[in-house]
Amino acid sequence: MSFNTIYLTLMSVRMAPRLPLIFLLMIHGVSSAEWGVIYSPSHICALKNSSVIMSCTYTYPTGYQIKKVFWTKNPVKGEENPDLFEDPEYSQRLQYLEDKQQNCTIRLSHVTQKDEHMYCFKFITDKPDGLWLGYPGVTLTVTDLQVEAPERVTEGHNVSLTCKSSCTLTDRATFIWYRNSQPLTERRDRNNQLLLQSVRREDAGRYSCALHEHSYISPAAHLSVTYPPRSVSVSISPSVIVEGDSVTLSCSSDSNPPALNFSWFKGGMFVGSGRIYSISKISSDHSGEYKCRSINEHGQKDSAAVTLNVMYPPRSVSVSISPSVIVEGDSVTLNCSSDSNPPALNFSWFKGGMFVGSGRIYRISKISSDHSEEYKCRSINEHGQKDSAAVTLNVMYPPRNVSVSINGSGEIVEGHSVTMICSSDSNPPALNFSWFKGGTFVGSGRIYSISNISSDHSGEYKCRSINKHGEKYSDAVALNVMYPPKNISVSINGSGVIVEGDSVTLICSSDSNPPALNFSWFKENQSSAVGSGQSFSALQSGRFYCEAHNQHGSQRSDAVTVTVHPGADRNVIVITATSGGLFIIIIIIIIIILFIMRKRSVKTDLTMKQNDLYADVSQRVSVHDESLSEPDPVNDALYASVKPSRFRGETPESRDTEEIQYATVQYHRKKERNRPEEDDCQYDDIRVHHPDAAERQSDVQIVEDAMVIYSSVK
């Protein structure tokens, strides 16, 4: 069943037959028996942003009580009809004007085109069959106002403007007209039209309309009043006209539309067109009376005549130079020429804007590059002055101020790329450049580049700049190439073999730029440094190396070996030597003699029998090999350590006990040979082991007590 009419549902459980739905269509209301809703009017045309009153009454049978009344829009069959008073878009703009008891009149404020709908009233009673919707309802159309007017009207004609809406307004309309946002008081509206008779220029403007007691104003329509040119005039620039100047004549007029066609006349003869008439470099031939004619589509008008009175100061001022090619040291002449009336008698010369001389001719003897500049001549008469165009003195000269710049800032580090640039002042600019290092040619071109620079590139460099007038060298610049340490070496101050208790000094050397200031010393197989500084005192045996550091890197040397032999306490030596005296000297001599005699047999016994006498002799190489029986004036240092094997019944403590004696023996030889004294050192370590009593008795006769004897023989 379609839903395009108002529907009424009456249901009663007490009725035997089921009643069909009743649909009634009415113009101003819908009703059935005692049920009904009446709208007045059913169609409303409202102005945008105005308030609309929807008049409404409703009836229902006695015995029913109203439970709820509300307005809805665009009802659809089978769907719930929302209450507009609960809709946020309407709740603040809807208002009941009566008590809602059979009067359902409402006001909807600030209507817009979005409010164009059909609005229906619905009420619900306390009985299931008491439901009523007044359909169709009130149809609302919202309109705005538009001014309909011609774009243009000719001055003196009549024109009519109309205020139009898209529908016929429901309320009685009283129109108000505005021009340029100001209400019109001189003319009143006739219905929705505004009539302007004998239009004047003052009637042009922006027109809009509105309804009385309504805030909405229509968009403005522009009315243009057209008229022919008037107030035509000519202006001249400059006011004082001198021959050679540019003169501009401008034509002005008041017209609508603006005049686009202008004609110029001199003495009645057409000479040009356009709003501006220009004469460049005016001459006396242009003197006379001029008029302008302004024309638009509605008419034309001529200006009053104006007179051009032409004067002329100097013109065509020029400077000539001799000779044409100028070399530093030449004499140069500048000559000023001009055309003027009367002839110019005053000439001034300017160099770069500064006055340098007067007279028609300006001379420079022995010209230099300092004279290179732009020169002008100024020619003056009683009517004015004029400057010549600038001429440039181009003085040729050989290179000078030759300099070398090194590209980049900061230090030059080995491995980097370096660019040297040669600059010079010359005319014409130098195109030939040569580079020298310490007097040796190394390259050409304004730029000399070295890639992957090394310390070998350090030195003084010069650049030679050449043009066709000469050549010049730059001052020398030094390339100071920085590089990390290299060629690291360790030198030993003395011998690398020392006696326990002494020290040896190791010195670290390196090649670096800047010089290395930080040295670290290491012992092989140790991770941490054992010393610092360029020198290091070694007290222990081992292999030592150094590392040299500067801000560009570090490098280590090869290792050197330091050997430390066990030695005796010097205090004991002094005490023993003093107390032993001559007795010890005699004992030493006997031991030396016995040692030499038994040396071979002892070595043989020690080799074949491990428990026999063991001897270890370390002898420093001397410059000669002579028998001790023939002493030379050299110092022989003998060290002997005799350790007898443990006797039966001997304790370990007594075995380890060792007596040390020191003696110094000095030999004197005839002064047959005059040789420098030399030191011969012999180191002997003799250990005696006695496997039996007989053997032990024999050895004890050699050395009664186990002792160590050190002797120095001089």
Secondary structure, DSSP 8 states (H G I E B T S, - for coil): ----SEEEE---TT-SS----EEE--SSEEEETTEEEEEE-SEEEEETT--EEEEEEEE--TT--EEEEEEEES--TTS----GGGSTTTTTTEEE-S-SSSB--EEE-S--GGG-SEEEEEEEESSTT-EEE--S-EEEEEE-EEEE--SEEETT--EEEEEEESS--SS---EEEEETTEE--SS--BTTEEEE-S--GGG-EEEEEEETT---B---EEEEEEEEEEEEEEEEESSSEETTS-EEEEEEEEEES---EEEEEETTEEEEESSEEEESS--GGG-EEEEEEEEETTEEEE---EEE-EE---EEEEEEEESSSEETT--EEEEEEEE-SS---EEEEEETTEEEEESSEEEESS--GGG-SEEEEEEEETTEEEE---EE--EEEEEEEEEEEESSSS-EETTS-EEEEEEEEEES---EEEEEETTEEEEESSEEEESS--GGG-EEEEEEEEETTEEEE---EEE-EEEEEEEEEEEEES-SEEETT--EEEEEEEEEES---EEEEEETT-SS-SEESSEEEE-S-EEEEEEEEETTEEEE---EEEEEE----HHHHHHHHHHHHHHHHHHHHHHHHHHHHHHHHHHHHHHH-TTS-EEEEEE---S----TTS--SSEEEEEEEEEE---TT--HHHHH--EEEEEEE-----TT------EEEEEEEEEE--SSHHHHHHHHHH-SS-EEEEEEE-
